[in-house]
Amino acid sequence: MRYYQTDSRPRHVSEAIYPSTINVEDLIALPIELGISLTRAGLKLLGKRASIIAAEDAAKTGSTVANRLGQQMHKAYKAGDVLDGVRIKEFMLPSRKRIDFIDLEKKIIYELKPNNPRAIKQGYKQLEMYKQEVESIYGKGFKTILDTY
């Protein structure tokens, strides 16, 4: 957990749902004294709504709540199903495309995407590209499965 100090100027913080500007001094003074994180203080300040606050520093690095969730979901995805050389996570194709999970024994290619229309559409396109390349290497007969979270 990060603790922030202020330089007496307002900073932008963004809420998961919509952006807002909050004076950091309102969030900083008490949290620093009590060792409470900026996020927790921000949640309290915003009326204990079930929202997540991220500092502008996180937005600059591209580390959003959605990105972190996606990374965690991909890390856990089919982790218990791995079998060296047969069932493989993050399988790299010669084209440098990376398949989320492939089962070479059952001939199934898996892709994991967030449960929204745009990501699902992208997932099906990726699966088709993966299937063409995999079948050119390992032969015909591969199935594709799109899982969502």
C-alpha positions in Angstrom: 0.0 0.0 0.0 1.4 3.4 -0.9 1.3 6.4 1.4 1.2 9.9 -0.2 2.5 13.2 1.0 1.5 16.5 -0.5 3.2 19.5 -1.8 0.3 21.8 -1.0 -1.3 21.6 -4.5 -4.5 19.8 -5.6 -3.9 16.5 -7.4 -6.3 14.7 -9.6 -7.6 11.4 -8.5 -9.9 9.3 -10.5 -12.7 7.1 -9.4 -13.4 3.8 -11.1 -16.6 5.1 -12.5 -15.9 8.8 -13.4 -13.1 11.3 -12.9 -13.2 13.9 -10.2 -10.8 16.4 -8.7 -10.2 16.2 -4.9 -7.8 18.3 -2.9 -5.2 15.9 -1.7 -4.8 17.8 1.5 -8.3 16.6 2.4 -7.1 13.0 2.0 -3.6 13.2 3.3 -3.3 14.9 6.7 -5.2 12.3 8.8 -4.2 9.2 6.8 -0.5 10.0 7.1 -0.8 10.5 10.8 -2.7 7.4 11.4 -1.0 5.2 8.7 -4.2 4.8 6.6 -3.9 4.5 2.9 -5.0 7.2 0.5 -7.6 4.8 -1.0 -9.2 4.0 2.4 -9.3 7.7 3.3 -10.8 8.5 -0.1 -13.5 5.9 0.3 -14.4 7.4 3.6 -14.4 11.0 2.2 -16.7 9.9 -0.6 -19.4 8.7 1.7 -18.2 5.1 2.0 -19.5 4.4 -1.5 -18.2 1.1 -2.9 -15.8 2.7 -5.3 -12.1 2.5 -5.7 -9.9 5.5 -5.9 -6.5 5.5 -7.6 -4.0 8.3 -7.6 -3.0 10.0 -10.8 0.4 8.3 -10.5 -1.3 4.9 -11.2 -3.1 6.3 -14.2 0.1 7.5 -15.7 1.6 4.0 -15.6 -1.4 2.4 -17.1 -2.0 0.5 -13.9 -5.8 0.8 -13.7 -8.1 -1.3 -11.5 -9.3 -3.1 -14.7 -5.8 -3.8 -15.8 -4.8 -5.2 -12.4 -7.9 -7.3 -12.3 -7.1 -8.7 -15.8 -3.6 -9.5 -14.8 -4.7 -11.3 -11.7 -7.4 -13.3 -13.6 -4.9 -14.3 -16.3 -2.3 -15.4 -13.7 -4.9 -17.6 -12.0 -6.5 -18.8 -15.2 -6.1 -22.6 -15.6 -3.0 -22.5 -13.4 -3.9 -25.9 -11.9 -4.4 -27.5 -15.4 -0.8 -27.0 -16.6 1.1 -30.1 -17.8 4.5 -29.5 -19.3 4.5 -29.8 -23.1 0.8 -30.7 -23.2 -1.3 -28.1 -21.4 0.5 -24.8 -21.6 -0.3 -21.3 -20.2 0.8 -18.3 -22.3 1.8 -20.4 -25.2 4.0 -18.3 -27.6 3.4 -18.8 -31.3 6.2 -18.2 -33.9 4.4 -14.9 -34.8 5.0 -13.8 -31.2 1.3 -14.0 -30.5 0.6 -15.4 -27.0 -2.3 -17.8 -26.4 -3.7 -17.7 -22.9 -3.9 -21.5 -22.6 -3.6 -24.4 -25.1 -4.3 -28.1 -24.6 -2.3 -29.8 -27.3 -3.7 -33.2 -26.3 -7.4 -32.3 -26.6 -6.6 -29.7 -29.4 -8.3 -26.8 -27.6 -7.2 -23.2 -27.7 -8.5 -21.0 -24.8 -8.7 -17.2 -24.6 -9.7 -15.3 -21.5 -11.4 -11.9 -21.8 -13.5 -9.5 -19.6 -17.2 -10.0 -20.0 -18.1 -7.0 -22.2 -19.1 -6.9 -25.9 -15.9 -5.3 -27.2 -13.6 -7.7 -25.4 -15.6 -10.7 -26.4 -15.6 -9.6 -30.1 -11.8 -9.2 -29.9 -11.4 -12.5 -28.2 -13.2 -14.4 -31.0 -11.0 -12.6 -33.6 -7.9 -13.6 -31.6 -9.0 -17.2 -31.3 -9.5 -17.4 -35.1 -6.0 -16.1 -35.7 -4.5 -18.4 -33.2 -6.4 -21.4 -34.6 -5.1 -20.7 -38.2 -1.5 -20.5 -37.0 -1.7 -23.5 -34.6 -3.3 -25.7 -37.3 -0.6 -24.7 -39.7 1.9 -26.1 -37.2 0.1 -29.0 -35.5 -2.5 -30.0 -38.1 -6.3 -29.5 -38.4 -8.9 -30.2 -35.8 -8.4 -27.5 -33.1 -11.4 -26.1 -31.2 -11.5 -22.7 -29.6 -13.1 -21.6 -26.3 -13.6 -18.1 -25.1 -13.9 -17.8 -21.3 -14.9 -14.5 -19.7 -14.6 -13.0 -16.2 
